[in-house]
Amino acid sequence: MVTDPARDVDEDSGVAVDGRPVSGAEERVTYALHKPAGVVSTVRDTHGRDTVVDLVPGGARLYPVGRLDADATGLILVTNDGELAELLTHPRHEVPKTYRARVASPPVREAALRRLREGVELEDGRTAPARARRLAPDAVELTIHEGRNRQVKRMLDAVGHRVLALERVRFGPLSLGDLGPGRHRRLSPAEVERLRKAAG
């Protein structure tokens, strides 16, 4: 039994974990996925709901990068690259994420957009300024770089517009594009590199 976590091993070391020989490093893969409503952003769900990793077939042990609420849709990344996931989700890297929301109580007025752009006071503190623009009387596009729980919904609620539907359309330099709900695609090495650069 080796208890030193810094001990280097490779496939020639004869080392096994839980009876399985250690093989070469698993290939790092990252997928863009269009999460449909009702699918949860976890690896497993205790209530038996579909998860984002269920939608990406393959042998790699994947996990989502960040979260989207179960009722939200749009772009989420799924990867086995822990270093990349940490870069993209740590608040200090300020990777922007863009959402489109359909809201109640239209029209969305300039005063509400201005408050979003200045930062909104929430129960867990003031948010960083967001980029905000009106797409229609009842639709807003919001770009934030924080990752607080249900942040977009809470920000819009704070300015008088309850969210009826929410979709993430960008994550850093990646856009959802024409990827259909429930569909996924593997990111190219160049796209992964652009994500790394976006995280500084």
C-alpha positions in Angstrom: 0.0 0.0 0.0 1.5 3.3 -1.1 0.3 6.2 1.0 2.6 9.0 -0.4 0.3 11.0 -2.8 3.4 12.4 -4.6 4.7 9.0 -5.6 5.0 8.8 -9.5 3.8 5.7 -11.1 3.4 4.6 -14.8 2.2 1.5 -16.6 5.5 -0.2 -16.0 5.3 0.2 -12.2 3.1 -2.8 -11.7 0.7 -0.6 -9.7 -3.0 -1.4 -9.4 -5.9 0.7 -8.0 -8.8 -1.4 -6.7 -7.3 -4.4 -8.5 -7.0 -2.6 -11.8 -3.5 -2.0 -13.3 -2.7 1.7 -13.8 -2.4 2.5 -17.5 -1.3 5.5 -19.3 -3.0 8.9 -18.8 -6.6 9.1 -20.0 -6.9 11.3 -23.0 -8.3 14.7 -22.1 -11.6 15.5 -23.9 -14.0 18.4 -23.7 -17.4 18.6 -25.2 -19.8 21.4 -25.8 -23.4 20.3 -25.0 -26.7 22.0 -25.5 -28.5 21.2 -22.2 -32.2 20.7 -22.6 -34.6 21.8 -19.8 -35.1 19.1 -17.1 -31.6 17.7 -17.4 -29.4 18.3 -14.3 -25.8 19.5 -14.3 -24.4 16.8 -12.2 -22.7 13.4 -12.8 -25.4 11.5 -10.9 -28.9 12.4 -9.7 -30.5 10.8 -6.7 -34.0 11.4 -8.1 -33.2 9.5 -11.3 -33.3 12.5 -13.6 -31.2 12.6 -16.8 -27.8 14.3 -16.3 -25.6 16.2 -18.7 -23.0 13.3 -18.7 -25.8 10.9 -19.8 -26.1 12.9 -23.0 -22.4 12.5 -24.0 -21.6 8.8 -24.8 -18.1 7.4 -24.4 -15.8 5.7 -22.0 -14.2 8.8 -20.4 -15.3 9.8 -16.9 -16.8 13.2 -17.6 -18.2 15.9 -15.3 -19.8 19.3 -16.0 -17.9 22.5 -15.9 -20.0 24.7 -13.6 -23.8 24.4 -13.5 -27.0 25.4 -15.2 -30.3 25.2 -13.3 -32.4 22.2 -14.2 -35.0 24.4 -16.0 -32.3 26.4 -17.8 -31.1 25.4 -21.3 -28.0 26.1 -23.4 -24.3 25.7 -23.5 -22.5 23.7 -20.9 -19.1 22.1 -21.1 -18.4 18.5 -20.1 -14.9 17.3 -19.6 -12.4 15.0 -17.9 -9.8 17.8 -17.8 -9.8 18.9 -14.2 -7.2 21.6 -14.7 -9.3 23.2 -17.5 -12.5 22.9 -15.4 -10.8 24.7 -12.5 -9.5 27.5 -14.7 -13.0 28.1 -16.2 -14.9 28.0 -13.0 -12.6 29.8 -10.5 -14.0 33.3 -9.8 -10.6 35.0 -10.1 -10.3 34.1 -13.8 -13.5 36.0 -14.6 -14.5 34.0 -17.6 -17.6 35.6 -19.1 -20.8 33.7 -19.7 -23.7 35.1 -21.7 -27.4 34.3 -21.1 -30.6 35.2 -22.9 -33.6 35.5 -20.7 -37.3 35.9 -21.4 -38.9 37.8 -18.6 -42.2 38.7 -17.0 -43.5 42.3 -16.6 -42.3 43.8 -19.9 -41.1 46.0 -21.2 -37.6 46.0 -19.8 -36.7 49.6 -19.4 -33.4 51.4 -19.6 -33.4 52.0 -15.8 -33.4 48.2 -15.2 -30.6 47.7 -17.7 -28.6 50.5 -16.0 -28.9 48.8 -12.6 -27.7 45.5 -14.1 -24.7 47.3 -15.7 -23.8 48.9 -12.3 -24.2 45.7 -10.3 -27.2 44.6 -8.2 -27.5 44.3 -4.5 -28.4 40.7 -3.6 -28.8 38.9 -0.3 -25.2 37.6 -0.6 -23.7 40.9 -1.6 -23.5 43.2 -4.6 -22.8 41.6 -8.0 -20.1 42.7 -10.3 -21.3 44.9 -13.2 -22.8 43.0 -16.0 -23.1 43.7 -19.7 -26.9 44.0 -20.4 -28.9 44.7 -23.5 -32.6 44.5 -24.4 -33.3 42.1 -27.3 -37.1 42.6 -27.2 -39.6 44.1 -24.8 -39.6 40.9 -22.8 -36.0 39.6 -23.6 -32.6 40.5 -22.2 -29.1 39.4 -22.9 -26.8 39.4 -19.9 -23.1 38.7 -19.6 -21.6 38.0 -16.2 -18.3 36.6 -15.0 -19.3 35.5 -11.5 -20.9 32.1 -10.8 -23.2 32.6 -7.8 -26.1 30.3 -7.4 -29.0 31.2 -9.7 -27.3 34.6 -10.2 -28.9 35.7 -13.5 -32.4 34.9 -12.2 -31.8 36.7 -9.0 -30.3 39.8 -10.7 -33.3 40.1 -13.1 -35.7 39.5 -10.2 -34.0 42.3 -8.3 -34.8 44.8 -11.1 -38.4 43.7 -11.4 -38.4 41.0 -14.1 -38.9 37.4 -13.0 -37.2 35.0 -15.5 -39.6 32.8 -17.5 -37.0 31.1 -19.6 -33.2 31.1 -19.5 -30.6 30.0 -22.0 -26.8 30.2 -21.9 -25.5 31.2 -25.4 -21.8 31.8 -24.7 -19.1 30.4 -22.4 -15.9 32.5 -22.8 -15.0 32.4 -26.5 -17.4 29.6 -27.3 -20.9 30.1 -28.6 -23.9 27.7 -28.7 -24.3 28.3 -32.4 -26.6 25.9 -34.1 -26.0 23.0 -31.7 -29.5 21.5 -31.2 -31.0 20.7 -27.7 -29.5 17.4 -26.4 -26.7 17.5 -29.0 -23.0 17.6 -28.3 -19.7 18.1 -30.1 -16.1 17.5 -29.2 -14.1 20.7 -29.0 -11.0 20.9 -31.1 -7.6 21.5 -29.5 -7.7 25.1 -30.8 -11.0 25.7 -29.1 -9.7 24.2 -25.8 -6.7 26.5 -26.1 -8.9 29.5 -26.6 -10.8 28.6 -23.4 -7.5 28.4 -21.5 -6.5 31.8 -22.8 -9.9 33.2 -21.8 -9.1 32.1 -18.2 -5.9 34.1 -18.3 
